Amino acid sequence: MTPRMGRLATIALVVSLVATVAVAPTAAQWSSHAAGPDNTGSNPDATGFDDAGVGVYATPGGDIASEPAVTDEGVFVAANDTVAAYTADGNWTTDLGATIYGTPAVTDTRAFVVAGDTLTAMDTDTGAVVWSATLDGQVLGSVTVADGAVYAGTQNGTLYAYSAVGAQQWTYDAGSAFGTTTPTVANGTVYSGSANGTLHAAATTDGSIQWTTTITDDAPARLTTPVAGNGTVYVAGANGTVAAVAANGTQQWTAELAGTVAWEPALTGDTLVAVTTDGTAAALSTTDGATVWETSVPAAGTVGPQVSAANGSVLLSTDCGFVHALNGSTGAQLWHAGVDGTLVTTVALGGHTGYAGTNTGTVVQIGGDVPADRSGESPDCGLPDEGDDSDDDSNSAPVPGIPDDDVGSDDGEDSETATATPTETATPTATVTPTETATATETPAATDEPTATTTPTPTETDEPTATATPTDEPTDTATATPTATDTPTEAPSGGGAEQPETDATTTTSGSGPGFGAPVVIAALLAVALLVRRR
């Protein structure tokens, strides 16, 4: 090889390396609702929550429908149309112009959300929109990032897979709305629960169906976000059915709770903690579904408490403005504290600090440097006396984020329940692995200047519905459709992102924008040295 050819080969290698860094998937830090991608809702390394204080961390305003994302760089949260970031490198907000119901999925360099029907990737350092793609319907859950792919399920029953740079990889038609559920990814499979009570398992490679199984067909059948752990997938139906399903689709056990389940359970060790809307929390054995302990906390009976688990503690966030801590082994109640707001999201757990959002636009900090103050008010939900038929629309719904006109009631007759036998349709309807031909030019462009506290709250989503459930009828067969030609929409250029105020000092530390810049610099230095040597 001549010296000139050697230099050309070296330069080509470096250019290839730089291009790879530019599009390579970055490591996920908070990859989904419930921490994801397995969505267990548990952080076994989180400690100190058996006696933690609660205080205000930030006030982005609006209505925070899902918990914040906690990363090494800081806290990211969605409130109404706006994504706000509070990081060691600076704060920003970006207004996306449509309601965001889910938790941001955050990697080293990107934050992903769906605003309305638009999947959007933002730069984590600046909030600038990098790319966006229009889906076939509204997304009421969160997106999930795993192994360089981004997953989202729509109200039209379509599960989408995109690459981290915005190329659509495949779609899967579940035949029924996904509602507020979020895709769960484990061991090369995407698990998703639909409104007709069916749990779907699709291959991450091409969206081909691996199997489906009916968890329940008794109204309301809507499933929660699946939880994956110990080689098993756990999921609950709104009617109170909780099920454990093996990786091959075989149902291992079912348990029946006496109440409506609005949120996914939390997996902690060998127990699964599920909560009903009346405030009852039940820890079930992951072996056979038997009840290990059961307790209750005051709840308004609408969306009920949401659950997360730390090392030794279980945290419940209620629909009457309180956070409760329970002993994870016995269910004994440890402490409770009131917050600014009525509807409180799941507590997102960092190592020693947790964060939750409220419907009044407050980000609440639990633990860390907040002192524990037990002199607060009693957790009285202020429920009307029995027989009081006065109109109160302040807490009227079962599934947060589902507008009344987007779902209907389950009008099917109740039927006897039995342990469901999985319907195994292991023959994929589409097996061709798509080849990505879409090229996304990642040119970060800041959105128009947003305002963190003036985003209007959509009237149709202020309050969750109490008994409404999607009535989308499933199709005979679910199909996966590989696609590879969609080109994401590049962000328009505009002003810089606005800096939100932080009311408390963040306890997380920044770790920089990722590995891209150091690798590029090292590569360029290598080229210079090689050329100089020749």
C-alpha positions as CSV (number, residue, x, y, z in Angstrom):
1,M,0.0,0.0,0.0
2,T,1.4,3.4,-1.0
3,P,1.7,6.2,1.6
4,R,-1.1,8.1,-0.2
5,M,-3.4,5.1,-0.1
6,G,-2.6,4.6,3.5
7,R,-3.6,8.1,4.4
8,L,-6.8,7.9,2.4
9,A,-7.7,4.6,4.2
10,T,-7.0,6.1,7.6
11,I,-9.1,9.2,6.8
12,A,-11.9,6.9,5.6
13,L,-11.7,4.9,8.8
14,V,-12.0,8.0,11.0
15,V,-14.9,9.5,8.9
16,S,-16.7,6.2,9.4
17,L,-16.0,6.2,13.1
18,V,-17.2,9.8,13.4
19,A,-20.4,8.9,11.5
20,T,-21.0,5.9,13.7
21,V,-20.6,8.0,16.8
22,A,-23.1,10.5,15.4
23,V,-25.9,7.9,14.9
24,A,-25.0,5.2,17.4
25,P,-27.5,4.6,20.1
26,T,-26.5,6.1,23.4
27,A,-26.8,4.4,26.7
28,A,-30.2,4.8,28.3
29,Q,-30.3,6.4,31.7
30,W,-34.0,6.5,32.3
31,S,-35.4,4.5,29.5
32,S,-39.1,4.4,30.2
33,H,-42.0,5.0,32.6
34,A,-41.3,3.0,35.8
35,A,-37.5,3.3,35.0
36,G,-37.7,0.8,32.1
37,P,-37.2,-0.9,29.8
38,D,-38.5,-3.7,32.0
39,N,-40.8,-1.3,33.8
40,T,-40.4,-3.0,37.2
41,G,-41.0,0.3,39.1
42,S,-38.3,-0.8,41.5
43,N,-34.8,0.4,42.4
44,P,-33.1,-2.0,44.7
45,D,-30.2,0.4,45.2
46,A,-32.4,3.2,46.5
47,T,-32.1,3.6,50.2
48,G,-33.2,5.9,53.0
49,F,-36.9,6.0,52.0
50,D,-38.0,4.4,55.3
51,D,-37.7,7.8,56.9
52,A,-37.6,10.5,54.2
53,G,-38.7,14.1,54.0
54,V,-40.9,15.6,51.3
55,G,-40.5,19.0,49.8
56,V,-40.8,21.1,46.6
57,Y,-38.0,20.6,44.0
58,A,-39.3,22.6,41.0
59,T,-42.5,24.2,39.7
60,P,-42.6,23.8,35.9
61,G,-46.4,24.5,36.0
62,G,-49.1,22.7,34.1
63,D,-50.3,19.2,34.8
64,I,-47.7,16.5,35.3
65,A,-49.3,13.3,34.2
66,S,-46.4,10.9,34.6
67,E,-43.4,10.7,36.9
68,P,-40.1,12.6,36.2
69,A,-37.1,10.8,34.7
70,V,-34.1,10.7,37.0
71,T,-30.7,10.5,35.4
72,D,-27.0,11.2,36.2
73,E,-27.4,14.6,34.6
74,G,-30.5,15.7,36.4
75,V,-34.3,15.5,36.3
76,F,-36.5,15.6,33.2
77,V,-40.3,16.1,33.4
78,A,-43.2,16.6,31.0
79,A,-46.0,19.0,32.0
80,N,-48.8,19.6,29.6
81,D,-47.1,20.6,26.3
82,T,-43.7,21.3,27.8
83,V,-40.6,19.2,28.6
84,A,-38.4,20.7,31.4
85,A,-34.9,19.7,32.4
86,Y,-33.1,20.5,35.6
87,T,-29.5,19.5,35.2
88,A,-26.1,20.4,36.6
89,D,-25.2,21.9,33.2
90,G,-28.2,24.2,33.2
91,N,-32.0,24.2,32.9
92,W,-34.2,24.4,29.9
93,T,-37.8,24.0,28.7
94,T,-39.2,23.1,25.3
95,D,-42.8,23.6,24.3
96,L,-43.9,20.9,21.8
97,G,-47.4,22.2,21.1
98,A,-49.4,19.2,22.2
99,T,-50.1,17.4,25.4
100,I,-47.5,14.9,26.7
101,Y,-48.9,12.2,28.9
102,G,-45.8,10.1,29.5
103,T,-42.4,10.2,31.2
104,P,-39.5,11.3,29.1
105,A,-37.2,8.4,28.1
106,V,-33.7,9.8,28.5
107,T,-30.3,8.6,27.1
108,D,-26.9,10.3,27.4
109,T,-27.7,12.7,24.6
110,R,-31.5,12.4,23.8
111,A,-34.8,12.8,25.5
112,F,-37.8,11.1,23.8
113,V,-41.5,11.9,24.3
114,V,-44.7,11.8,22.3
115,A,-46.6,15.0,22.2
116,G,-50.1,14.3,20.8
117,D,-49.3,12.0,17.9
118,T,-45.7,13.2,17.3
119,L,-42.7,11.2,18.5
120,T,-40.0,13.7,19.3
121,A,-36.3,13.5,20.1
122,M,-34.6,16.4,21.9
123,D,-31.0,17.2,22.7
124,T,-30.6,16.7,26.5
125,D,-28.1,19.6,26.8
126,T,-30.2,22.3,25.1
127,G,-33.8,21.0,24.7
128,A,-33.5,21.5,20.9
129,V,-35.7,19.2,18.8
130,V,-33.5,17.0,16.8
131,W,-36.1,15.0,14.9
132,S,-39.8,14.1,15.0
133,A,-42.1,11.6,13.4
134,T,-45.9,11.6,13.1
135,L,-47.6,8.4,14.3
136,D,-51.1,7.1,13.4
137,G,-52.7,8.2,16.6
138,Q,-52.4,9.8,20.0
139,V,-50.1,8.2,22.6
140,L,-51.3,8.3,26.2
141,G,-48.5,6.2,27.7
142,S,-44.7,6.7,27.6
143,V,-42.1,5.7,25.1
144,T,-39.5,3.1,25.8
145,V,-35.8,3.1,24.7
146,A,-33.9,-0.1,24.6
147,D,-30.8,-1.3,22.6
148,G,-30.9,1.8,20.4
149,A,-34.6,1.5,19.5
150,V,-37.5,3.7,20.5
151,Y,-41.0,2.1,21.0
152,A,-44.4,3.7,21.4
153,G,-48.0,2.4,21.2
154,T,-50.9,4.5,20.0
155,Q,-54.6,4.7,20.6
156,N,-55.2,3.1,17.2
157,G,-53.5,0.0,18.4
158,T,-50.2,0.4,16.5
159,L,-46.9,-0.4,18.1
160,Y,-44.0,1.6,16.5
161,A,-40.3,0.9,16.5
162,Y,-37.9,3.7,15.5
163,S,-34.1,3.9,15.5
164,A,-32.5,6.4,17.7
165,V,-31.9,8.7,14.7
166,G,-35.5,8.6,13.6
167,A,-35.8,5.9,11.0
168,Q,-39.0,3.9,11.3
169,Q,-38.1,0.2,11.6
170,W,-41.4,-1.6,11.8
171,T,-45.0,-1.4,13.0
172,Y,-47.2,-4.0,14.7
173,D,-51.0,-3.9,14.7
174,A,-52.5,-5.1,18.0
175,G,-56.1,-4.6,16.9
176,S,-57.0,-2.7,20.1
177,A,-56.0,0.6,21.7
178,F,-53.0,0.7,24.0
179,G,-54.5,3.3,26.3
180,T,-52.1,4.6,28.9
181,T,-49.8,1.5,28.8
182,T,-46.1,1.7,27.9
183,P,-44.2,-1.0,26.0
184,T,-41.9,-3.2,28.0
185,V,-38.7,-4.6,26.5
186,A,-36.9,-7.7,27.8
187,N,-34.8,-10.5,26.2
188,G,-35.4,-9.4,22.6
189,T,-39.2,-9.1,23.0
190,V,-41.5,-6.1,23.2
191,Y,-44.5,-6.8,25.6
192,S,-47.6,-4.6,25.4
193,G,-51.0,-4.7,26.9
194,S,-54.1,-3.6,25.0
195,A,-57.6,-2.4,26.0
196,N,-59.3,-5.7,25.1
197,G,-57.3,-7.6,27.8
198,T,-54.7,-9.2,25.5
199,L,-51.0,-9.3,26.2
200,H,-48.8,-9.1,23.1
201,A,-45.2,-10.3,22.6
202,A,-43.4,-9.1,19.4
203,A,-39.8,-9.5,18.3
204,T,-37.7,-6.4,18.7
205,T,-35.9,-7.3,15.4
206,D,-38.9,-7.0,13.0
207,G,-42.1,-6.7,15.1
208,S,-43.2,-10.3,14.2
209,I,-45.7,-11.7,16.6
210,Q,-44.2,-14.3,19.1
211,W,-47.5,-15.0,20.9
212,T,-50.6,-13.4,22.4
213,T,-52.5,-14.4,25.5
214,T,-55.8,-13.2,26.9
215,I,-55.4,-12.1,30.5
216,T,-59.0,-11.2,31.0
217,D,-62.1,-10.5,28.9
218,D,-64.2,-9.3,31.7
219,A,-65.0,-5.6,31.6
220,P,-63.1,-3.5,32.2
221,A,-60.4,-5.6,30.5
222,R,-57.8,-2.8,29.8
223,L,-54.3,-4.0,30.8
224,T,-51.6,-2.1,32.6
225,T,-48.1,-1.6,31.5
226,P,-46.4,-5.1,31.7
227,V,-43.6,-5.7,34.2
228,A,-40.8,-8.0,33.2
229,G,-38.5,-9.8,35.7
230,N,-37.2,-13.2,36.7
231,G,-38.0,-14.5,33.2
232,T,-41.7,-13.7,33.7
233,V,-44.0,-11.0,32.6
234,Y,-46.5,-9.6,35.1
235,V,-49.6,-7.6,34.1
236,A,-52.9,-6.5,35.6
237,G,-56.3,-5.9,34.2
238,A,-58.5,-3.0,35.2
239,N,-61.0,-5.5,36.6
240,G,-58.6,-6.7,39.2
241,T,-57.0,-9.7,37.5
242,V,-53.2,-10.0,38.0
243,A,-51.4,-12.5,36.0
244,A,-47.9,-14.0,35.6
245,V,-46.9,-15.2,32.1
246,A,-43.8,-17.1,31.2
247,A,-41.5,-15.9,28.4
248,N,-43.2,-18.5,26.0
249,G,-46.7,-17.1,26.6
250,T,-47.8,-19.8,29.1
251,Q,-49.8,-18.3,32.0
252,Q,-48.3,-19.4,35.3
253,W,-50.9,-18.0,37.7
254,T,-53.6,-15.5,38.1
255,A,-54.9,-13.6,41.2
256,E,-58.0,-11.6,41.7
257,L,-58.0,-8.3,43.6
258,A,-61.3,-6.9,44.9
259,G,-61.2,-3.6,43.1
260,T,-60.2,-1.7,40.0
261,V,-56.5,-1.6,39.0
262,A,-55.4,1.6,37.1
263,W,-51.6,1.2,37.3
264,E,-49.0,-1.4,36.8
265,P,-47.6,-3.3,39.8
266,A,-44.1,-2.9,41.2
267,L,-41.8,-5.9,41.3
268,T,-39.6,-6.0,44.4
269,G,-37.6,-9.2,45.1
270,D,-40.0,-12.1,45.2
271,T,-43.1,-10.0,45.6
272,L,-45.3,-8.1,43.2
273,V,-47.1,-5.1,44.8
274,A,-50.4,-4.2,43.1
275,V,-52.8,-1.5,44.1
276,T,-56.5,-0.9,43.5
277,T,-58.2,2.5,43.2
278,D,-59.7,2.3,46.6
279,G,-56.3,2.4,48.2
280,T,-55.7,-1.3,48.9
281,A,-52.1,-2.5,48.3
282,A,-51.5,-6.2,48.1
283,A,-48.1,-7.9,47.9
284,L,-48.3,-11.1,45.9
285,S,-45.8,-13.9,45.8
286,T,-44.2,-14.1,42.4
287,T,-44.2,-17.9,42.8
288,D,-47.9,-18.6,42.9
289,G,-49.7,-15.2,43.3
290,A,-50.6,-15.9,47.0
291,T,-51.1,-12.8,49.1
292,V,-48.1,-12.0,51.3
293,W,-49.5,-8.9,53.0
294,E,-52.2,-6.4,52.4
295,T,-52.9,-2.9,53.7
296,S,-54.8,0.2,52.6
297,V,-54.2,3.9,52.5
298,P,-56.7,6.7,52.1
299,A,-57.6,7.3,48.4
300,A,-60.2,9.2,46.5
301,G,-61.2,6.0,44.6
302,T,-60.6,7.5,41.1
303,V,-57.2,6.6,39.8
304,G,-56.0,5.5,43.2
305,P,-52.4,5.2,44.4
306,Q,-49.4,4.5,42.2
307,V,-46.6,2.3,43.5
308,S,-42.8,2.1,43.3
309,A,-40.3,0.2,45.4
310,A,-37.0,1.0,47.0
311,N,-34.7,-1.2,49.0
312,G,-36.9,-2.3,51.9
313,S,-39.7,0.3,51.2
314,V,-42.8,0.6,49.1
315,L,-44.0,4.1,48.2
316,L,-47.6,4.9,47.3
317,S,-48.6,8.2,45.6
318,T,-52.3,8.8,46.0
319,D,-55.1,10.7,44.2
320,C,-55.7,12.9,47.3
321,G,-52.3,14.5,47.6
322,F,-50.2,12.3,49.8
323,V,-47.1,10.1,49.6
324,H,-47.1,7.0,51.9
325,A,-44.2,4.8,52.7
326,L,-44.7,1.1,53.7
327,N,-42.4,-1.6,55.0
328,G,-41.6,-3.7,51.9
329,S,-41.6,-7.0,53.9
330,T,-44.7,-6.5,56.1
331,G,-46.8,-3.7,54.6
332,A,-46.6,-1.8,57.8
333,Q,-47.1,1.9,57.2
334,L,-43.9,4.0,58.0
335,W,-44.8,7.6,57.3
336,H,-46.9,9.8,55.1
337,A,-46.6,13.4,53.8
338,G,-48.9,15.8,52.0
339,V,-47.8,17.5,48.8
340,D,-48.9,20.5,46.7
341,G,-51.5,18.8,44.4
342,T,-54.2,16.2,44.4
343,L,-53.1,13.7,41.8
344,V,-49.5,12.5,42.5
345,T,-47.5,10.5,40.0
346,T,-45.4,7.5,40.8
347,V,-42.2,8.3,42.7
348,A,-39.2,8.0,40.4
349,L,-36.4,6.6,42.6
350,G,-32.8,7.7,42.4
351,G,-30.1,6.4,44.8
352,H,-31.2,8.4,47.8
353,T,-33.7,10.9,46.3
354,G,-37.0,10.3,44.6
355,Y,-39.2,12.7,42.5
356,A,-42.9,12.8,41.8
357,G,-45.1,15.2,39.8
358,T,-48.5,16.6,40.7
359,N,-51.5,17.9,38.7
360,T,-50.6,21.5,39.9
361,G,-47.3,21.4,38.1
362,T,-45.1,20.8,41.1
363,V,-42.1,18.4,41.1
364,V,-41.8,17.0,44.6
365,Q,-38.6,15.7,46.1
366,I,-38.6,12.8,48.5
367,G,-35.5,12.1,50.6
368,G,-32.1,13.5,49.9
369,D,-31.5,16.7,51.8
370,V,-35.1,17.3,52.6
371,P,-35.7,17.0,56.4
372,A,-38.4,14.6,57.6
373,D,-41.3,16.6,59.1
374,R,-44.1,14.4,60.5
375,S,-46.2,17.3,61.9
376,G,-48.3,17.6,58.8
377,E,-52.0,17.0,58.3
378,S,-53.7,13.6,58.4
379,P,-54.2,12.0,55.0
380,D,-57.9,12.6,54.8
381,C,-59.1,12.6,51.2
382,G,-62.0,14.8,52.0
383,L,-64.5,12.3,50.4
384,P,-68.2,13.2,50.5
385,D,-70.4,11.4,53.0
386,E,-72.1,8.3,51.7
387,G,-75.2,9.3,49.9
388,D,-73.9,12.7,49.0
389,D,-74.8,13.0,45.3
390,S,-73.5,16.4,44.7
391,D,-71.6,16.8,41.5
392,D,-67.9,16.7,41.8
393,D,-66.0,16.4,38.6
394,S,-62.6,17.0,40.2
395,N,-61.7,13.3,40.3
396,S,-64.0,11.7,37.7
397,A,-61.9,9.2,36.0
398,P,-60.1,5.8,36.1
399,V,-57.4,6.1,33.6
400,P,-55.4,9.3,33.7
401,G,-54.8,10.9,30.4
402,I,-57.7,9.3,28.5
403,P,-60.1,12.0,27.3
404,D,-63.8,11.1,27.6
405,D,-64.3,11.3,23.8
406,D,-61.4,8.9,23.1
407,V,-62.8,5.9,25.0
408,G,-66.1,4.3,25.5
409,S,-67.5,2.1,28.3
410,D,-67.2,-1.6,28.2
411,D,-70.8,-2.7,27.4
412,G,-70.2,-6.4,27.3
413,E,-71.9,-8.6,29.9
414,D,-69.8,-9.9,32.8
415,S,-68.8,-13.5,32.5
416,E,-67.4,-16.1,34.8
417,T,-63.6,-15.8,35.3
418,A,-61.2,-18.6,35.0
419,T,-57.5,-18.9,34.7
420,A,-56.8,-17.9,31.1
421,T,-55.2,-20.3,28.7
422,P,-52.7,-18.6,26.4
423,T,-53.6,-18.3,22.8
424,E,-50.3,-19.1,21.2
425,T,-49.8,-17.8,17.7
426,A,-46.2,-18.3,17.4
427,T,-46.1,-18.2,13.6
428,P,-45.0,-14.6,12.8
429,T,-47.1,-12.8,10.2
430,A,-44.1,-10.9,9.1
431,T,-40.5,-12.1,9.5
432,V,-38.5,-9.9,7.1
433,T,-36.0,-7.8,9.0
434,P,-36.3,-4.3,7.6
435,T,-33.2,-2.5,6.2
436,E,-33.1,1.1,7.4
437,T,-32.8,3.4,4.4
438,A,-34.0,6.5,6.1
439,T,-31.2,9.0,6.8
440,A,-31.8,11.6,9.5
441,T,-29.6,14.6,9.5
442,E,-29.3,15.3,13.2
443,T,-29.1,19.1,13.2
444,P,-30.2,20.2,16.6
445,A,-32.5,23.2,16.3
446,A,-34.0,24.9,19.3
447,T,-37.7,25.3,19.4
448,D,-39.5,28.6,19.7
449,E,-39.1,30.1,23.2
450,P,-41.4,28.2,25.5
451,T,-43.0,29.3,28.7
452,A,-42.7,26.8,31.6
453,T,-45.7,28.0,33.6
454,T,-48.3,29.3,31.0
455,T,-49.0,26.3,29.0
456,P,-52.8,25.9,29.0
457,T,-54.2,22.7,30.5
458,P,-56.4,20.8,28.0
459,T,-59.9,20.7,29.4
460,E,-60.6,17.2,28.1
461,T,-57.7,15.7,30.1
462,D,-57.7,17.5,33.4
463,E,-59.4,14.7,35.1
464,P,-59.2,10.9,34.5
465,T,-62.5,9.0,33.8
466,A,-63.9,6.8,36.5
467,T,-65.2,3.8,34.6
468,A,-64.5,4.5,31.0
469,T,-62.5,1.9,29.1
470,P,-61.6,1.7,25.4
471,T,-63.9,-0.4,23.4
472,D,-61.8,-0.9,20.3
473,E,-62.6,-4.3,18.8
474,P,-59.5,-6.4,18.1
475,T,-58.9,-7.7,14.6
476,D,-58.7,-11.4,13.9
477,T,-54.9,-11.4,13.6
478,A,-52.3,-9.0,14.7
479,T,-49.8,-8.1,12.1
480,A,-46.3,-6.7,12.0
481,T,-45.4,-4.4,9.1
482,P,-41.7,-3.7,8.6
483,T,-41.1,-0.3,7.2
484,A,-37.9,1.5,6.4
485,T,-38.5,4.5,4.3
486,D,-40.0,7.1,6.6
487,T,-37.9,10.1,7.0
488,P,-38.3,12.0,10.3
489,T,-39.2,15.6,10.2
490,E,-36.2,17.8,11.0
491,A,-36.8,20.5,13.6
492,P,-37.3,24.0,12.4
493,S,-34.8,26.5,13.5
494,G,-35.8,29.0,16.2
495,G,-34.9,30.6,19.5
496,G,-33.2,28.9,22.4
497,A,-35.0,27.0,25.1
498,E,-36.2,28.9,28.1
499,Q,-34.5,28.3,31.5
500,P,-36.9,27.1,34.2
501,E,-36.5,28.0,37.8
502,T,-35.5,25.3,40.3
503,D,-36.9,25.7,43.8
504,A,-34.5,23.2,45.5
505,T,-31.0,22.3,44.8
506,T,-30.8,19.1,42.7
507,T,-29.0,16.2,44.4
508,T,-27.9,14.6,41.1
509,S,-24.6,15.3,39.5
510,G,-23.9,16.1,35.8
511,S,-21.9,13.7,33.8
512,G,-21.5,15.7,30.5
513,P,-23.3,15.3,27.2
514,G,-22.1,11.8,26.4
515,F,-19.2,10.1,24.7
516,G,-19.5,11.6,21.3
517,A,-17.1,14.6,21.5
518,P,-14.2,12.8,23.2
519,V,-14.2,10.0,20.6
520,V,-14.3,12.4,17.7
521,I,-11.4,14.4,19.2
522,A,-9.4,11.3,19.8
523,A,-10.1,10.1,16.2
524,L,-9.0,13.4,14.7
525,L,-5.8,13.4,16.8
526,A,-5.1,9.9,15.6
527,V,-5.4,11.0,11.9
528,A,-3.0,13.9,12.5
529,L,-0.5,11.6,14.1
530,L,-0.7,9.0,11.4
531,V,-0.4,11.5,8.6
532,R,2.5,13.2,10.3
533,R,4.3,9.9,10.7
534,R,4.0,9.3,7.0
